[in-house]
């Protein structure tokens, strides 16, 4: 039996109430105006959240065109020039970031103008002595064409300093092993030369034509002996402090004053030089080997004296700060107003065997040894210098405590 099919007409749908639609967290109504308002609100909220995220970054971030013009920036960029973000937009990036009238040295924006891959480069010396690592991420429009680049500037100054210190420590360790082996190998024959030259001097007539030659042999051997002793000291690994062998508590200021007294002979020989201390009225107590402290400051003071061929002053200053961890840190500065150190030599002053002195006047081990001693004491040692203005060596050491003492005013340490 055949069944007759009838064509059904769809029933009319009447909306008695709005149909809610969820679109990624956006609740839309059924009317066009309602939809547009909700979408606009969603986009505005998204934009506000995104800009808040960008502004929360501590690293400066800029969107830059190929013409170096800043299109967008975060608050970190604006704070560099004490401006607002609106005042930054439209200016050249090198003007905003470095206060320059031309692109920064090392910038690769023009070089990578047609590149579609990420890149990075380093900017040094464009904002004082700071070093920045810049990451560059290209941006593309809807058609896939490059439309600017995002630059993020990360301050790497402290990281660079740490890398330099680690490299210095590795260098010291390697040189120490080499120095110890070499010193032991030459120490025995050197001792024989010294003994026989001294025996010859005792038995030889001072009127002999060879007497002065033997004197020179002994003097040269003594200089070699000093170098060997420095090498052995440089290579020697001191046993660490332990409950069975604790380091004594000393007032570092007393050790510095002793080094100053030892320096008087060099001062009298060099001419008119003032040695001035400014230590304040407290004792700086730390656990340390007093002789090694004297060695460090004696070396620094003698170097300062030698930097004053025409006279001048050497100032030793002591002060304290409290670091972020709550530790009391002693800061000790040895400053002279002498000839200074050239920039190309400044980076090498702590290297073993580096010296600018005449042959026979220095071995180049003094500052290396001092640097190593300070490192062993969990401290830091740094130097700043300007040619024909002077140099300042700064040592920072963690202290056990500060103890009150009698008032000590700044005064000349010479009698």
C-alpha positions in Angstrom: 0.0 0.0 0.0 1.5 3.3 -1.0 2.0 6.0 1.5 1.4 9.5 0.4 4.0 11.9 1.4 3.1 15.5 2.0 5.5 18.4 1.8 5.8 20.1 5.2 6.4 23.8 5.4 8.8 24.9 8.2 7.1 26.5 11.1 7.8 30.1 11.7 10.2 30.7 14.5 9.4 33.5 16.8 12.0 34.8 19.2 10.3 35.4 22.5 13.6 36.1 24.3 17.3 36.7 23.4 19.3 33.6 22.5 22.6 33.9 24.4 25.7 32.9 22.5 29.2 32.3 24.1 32.2 33.4 22.1 35.4 32.9 23.9 34.0 34.4 27.1 31.8 37.0 25.4 28.1 36.8 25.9 26.4 38.1 22.8 22.7 39.0 22.3 20.7 38.6 19.2 20.4 42.2 18.1 23.2 43.7 15.9 23.7 46.7 18.2 24.0 44.5 21.2 26.6 42.2 19.5 28.7 45.2 18.4 28.7 46.7 21.9 29.7 43.4 23.5 32.4 42.8 20.9 33.8 46.3 21.3 33.9 45.9 25.0 35.7 42.5 24.6 38.3 44.0 22.2 38.9 47.0 24.6 39.3 44.7 27.6 41.7 42.5 25.6 43.7 45.5 24.5 43.8 46.9 28.0 45.0 43.6 29.4 47.7 43.3 26.7 49.0 46.8 27.2 49.1 46.2 31.0 51.2 43.1 30.4 53.6 45.0 28.1 53.9 47.8 30.6 54.6 45.4 33.4 57.8 44.3 31.7 60.9 45.8 33.4 62.8 45.7 30.1 62.3 48.5 27.6 60.2 47.4 24.6 59.6 49.3 21.4 57.9 48.6 18.1 60.0 50.4 15.5 59.7 51.0 11.8 62.5 50.6 9.3 62.9 54.4 9.5 63.9 54.1 13.3 60.6 55.8 14.3 58.9 54.4 17.4 55.4 53.3 16.8 54.6 51.9 20.2 56.5 51.6 23.5 56.0 50.4 27.1 56.4 52.4 30.3 60.0 51.2 30.8 61.0 53.0 27.6 59.2 56.2 28.7 60.9 56.1 32.1 64.3 56.2 30.4 63.7 59.8 29.3 61.3 60.8 32.1 58.5 61.1 29.6 55.1 59.6 28.8 54.5 56.8 26.3 52.6 59.3 24.0 55.6 61.6 24.1 57.9 58.7 23.0 55.8 57.6 20.0 56.9 59.3 16.8 60.5 59.9 17.9 63.6 58.1 16.7 64.4 55.0 18.8 68.1 56.1 19.2 66.9 59.5 20.5 64.5 57.9 23.0 66.9 55.1 24.2 70.3 56.8 24.1 69.7 60.5 23.6 71.6 60.3 20.3 71.1 62.1 17.0 72.2 59.1 14.9 71.7 55.3 15.2 73.5 53.5 18.0 76.8 51.8 17.2 76.1 48.1 16.9 72.4 48.4 16.0 71.4 46.0 13.2 68.0 47.5 12.3 69.0 48.6 8.8 71.2 45.6 8.2 68.3 43.3 8.9 65.6 45.4 7.3 64.6 42.7 4.9 65.2 39.8 7.2 62.2 37.8 8.4 64.0 35.9 11.2 64.7 36.8 14.8 68.1 38.3 15.7 70.0 39.9 18.6 72.8 42.3 19.1 74.7 44.1 21.8 74.7 47.8 22.6 77.6 49.0 24.8 78.4 52.5 25.8 75.2 54.1 24.5 73.8 54.7 28.0 76.8 55.4 30.3 78.7 52.2 31.0 75.7 49.9 30.7 75.6 47.0 28.3 72.3 45.9 26.7 71.4 42.8 24.8 68.7 43.7 22.2 66.4 41.0 20.8 64.7 41.9 17.5 61.5 40.2 16.4 60.0 41.2 13.0 56.3 42.0 12.7 54.1 41.2 9.7 50.9 42.6 8.4 47.8 40.6 7.2 49.4 40.1 3.8 52.6 38.6 5.2 54.7 41.7 4.5 57.2 42.9 7.1 55.8 45.8 9.0 58.3 46.9 11.7 60.2 45.1 14.4 59.9 44.6 18.1 63.1 45.5 20.1 63.4 44.4 23.7 66.4 45.8 25.6 67.8 43.7 28.4 70.4 45.2 30.7 73.3 42.7 30.8 75.8 44.8 32.7 75.9 42.8 35.9 75.9 39.5 34.0 78.9 40.7 32.0 80.7 41.6 35.2 80.1 38.2 36.6 81.3 36.5 33.4 84.5 38.6 33.6 85.0 37.7 37.2 84.5 34.0 36.4 87.0 34.2 33.5 89.4 35.9 35.8 89.1 33.2 38.4 89.6 30.5 35.8 92.7 32.3 34.5 94.0 32.6 38.1 93.5 28.9 38.7 95.3 27.9 35.5 98.2 30.3 36.0 98.4 29.1 39.6 99.0 25.5 38.6 101.5 26.5 36.0 103.3 28.9 38.3 103.6 26.4 41.1 105.3 23.9 38.8 107.7 26.4 37.3 108.6 27.9 40.6 109.5 24.6 42.2 111.6 23.6 39.2 113.8 26.8 39.3 113.9 27.2 43.1 116.7 24.7 43.7 119.2 25.9 41.1 118.4 29.5 42.0 119.3 28.8 45.6 122.6 27.3 44.5 123.4 30.4 42.4 122.6 32.7 45.3 124.7 30.8 47.8 127.8 30.6 45.6 127.5 34.3 44.6 127.4 35.2 48.3 130.4 33.0 49.1 132.3 34.6 46.3 131.6 38.1 47.6 132.9 37.1 51.1 136.1 35.8 49.7 136.7 38.1 46.8 138.7 41.3 47.1 136.5 44.3 46.7 139.1 45.8 44.4 138.8 42.9 42.0 137.7 43.7 38.5 135.1 41.0 38.8 133.7 42.0 42.2 131.0 44.3 40.8 130.0 41.5 38.3 129.3 39.1 41.2 127.4 41.9 43.0 125.1 42.1 40.0 124.7 38.3 39.9 123.6 38.3 43.5 121.2 41.2 43.0 119.7 39.6 39.9 119.3 36.3 41.8 117.6 38.1 44.6 115.1 39.6 42.2 114.5 36.1 40.7 114.0 34.8 44.2 111.3 37.4 44.9 109.5 36.4 41.7 109.7 32.7 42.6 108.3 33.4 46.1 105.5 35.4 44.5 104.8 32.5 42.2 104.7 30.0 45.1 102.5 32.3 47.1 100.2 32.7 44.1 100.0 28.9 43.5 99.6 28.0 47.2 96.2 26.8 48.3 95.6 27.8 51.9 93.6 25.4 54.0 90.1 26.7 54.7 89.0 27.8 58.1 87.3 25.1 60.2 86.0 24.7 63.7 89.4 23.2 64.5 91.3 26.0 62.8 89.2 29.2 62.9 90.4 32.5 61.5 91.1 35.1 64.2 88.8 38.1 64.5 90.7 41.3 63.6 90.1 45.0 63.2 90.9 45.5 59.5 91.6 49.2 60.1 94.5 48.3 62.3 95.9 46.1 59.5 95.5 48.9 57.0 97.3 51.3 59.4 100.2 48.8 59.6 100.4 48.8 55.8 100.5 52.5 55.8 103.4 52.5 58.3 105.3 50.1 56.1 104.8 52.5 53.2 106.6 55.4 54.8 110.0 54.4 53.5 108.7 54.4 49.9 107.0 57.8 50.5 110.2 59.4 51.8 112.1 58.1 48.8 109.5 59.3 46.3 109.2 62.9 47.5 106.4 65.0 48.6 103.4 62.6 49.0 100.7 62.9 51.6 99.2 59.7 53.0 95.7 60.5 54.4 93.3 58.2 56.2 89.6 58.6 56.8 88.3 55.7 58.9 85.5 57.0 61.1 84.9 56.1 64.7 84.2 52.4 64.6 86.3 49.2 64.4 85.6 46.9 61.4 85.7 43.4 62.7 86.1 40.4 60.4 87.6 36.9 60.5 90.8 37.0 58.4 94.5 36.4 58.3 96.0 39.8 59.3 99.2 39.4 57.3 97.3 38.8 54.1 95.2 41.9 54.7 98.4 43.9 55.2 99.8 42.3 52.0 96.8 43.5 50.0 96.8 47.1 51.2 100.6 47.4 51.2 100.5 46.5 47.5 97.7 49.0 46.7 99.4 51.8 48.6 102.8 51.2 47.0 101.2 51.2 43.6 99.5 54.5 44.4 102.8 56.0 45.5 104.5 54.8 42.3 101.7 56.6 40.3 102.8 59.9 41.9 106.3 60.7 40.4 105.8 64.4 41.0 104.2 64.1 44.4 100.5 64.2 45.4 98.3 62.4 47.8 97.1 58.9 48.6 93.8 58.7 50.4 92.6 55.6 52.2 88.9 55.7 53.1 86.8 53.2 55.1 83.0 53.2 55.2 80.2 50.6 55.5 76.8 49.8 53.9 74.1 47.2 54.6 73.4 45.0 51.6 70.0 43.5 50.5 70.7 40.4 52.6 71.2 42.5 55.8 74.9 42.0 55.9 77.3 44.8 57.0 79.8 45.3 54.2 83.0 47.2 54.7 84.1 49.4 51.8 87.8 50.4 51.5 89.1 52.8 48.9 92.7 53.5 48.0 92.7 56.6 45.8 95.6 58.7 44.3 95.7 61.8 42.1 98.5 60.5 40.0 99.1 59.5 36.3 96.1 57.1 36.1 95.7 54.0 34.0 94.9 54.0 30.3 91.6 52.3 29.3 93.4 49.5 27.3 95.5 48.6 30.4 92.6 48.9 32.9 91.0 45.7 31.8 94.3 43.8 32.5 95.4 45.1 35.8 94.4 42.0 37.7 96.0 39.6 35.2 99.0 37.7 36.4 102.3 39.1 35.2 100.7 42.2 33.7 102.8 45.3 34.5 103.5 48.7 33.0 106.6 49.2 35.1 110.2 49.1 33.9 112.0 45.7 33.9 113.2 44.9 37.4 110.7 47.2 39.1 107.7 44.9 39.2 106.7 41.3 38.6 103.0 41.9 37.7 101.9 39.5 40.5 101.0 42.0 43.2 97.5 42.9 42.1 96.7 39.3 41.0 97.7 38.1 44.5 95.6 40.8 46.1 92.6 40.1 43.9 92.9 36.4 44.8 93.1 37.1 48.5 90.0 39.3 48.5 88.1 36.7 46.5 89.0 34.0 49.1 87.5 36.3 51.8 84.2 36.4 49.9 84.9 40.0 48.8 85.2 42.0 45.6 87.9 44.2 44.3 87.5 46.8 41.5 89.3 49.7 39.9 88.3 53.0 38.2 90.9 55.3 36.7 91.2 58.4 34.4 94.5 59.3 32.7 96.2 62.3 34.4 93.5 62.4 37.0 94.1 59.4 39.2 93.0 55.9 40.2 90.7 54.4 42.8 90.9 50.8 44.0 87.8 49.6 45.9 87.6 46.5 48.1 84.3 45.3 49.6 84.4 42.7 52.4 81.6 41.2 54.6 82.1 42.2 58.3 81.2 40.3 61.4 80.3 43.4 63.3 81.1 47.1 64.0 82.6 47.9 67.4 82.7 51.4 68.9 86.1 53.0 69.4 87.5 56.4 70.1 86.8 59.1 67.5 89.4 59.0 64.7 89.3 62.1 62.5 90.8 62.2 59.0 94.5 63.1 59.4 97.8 62.7 57.8 99.5 59.4 58.6 103.0 60.8 58.3 105.0 61.8 61.3 
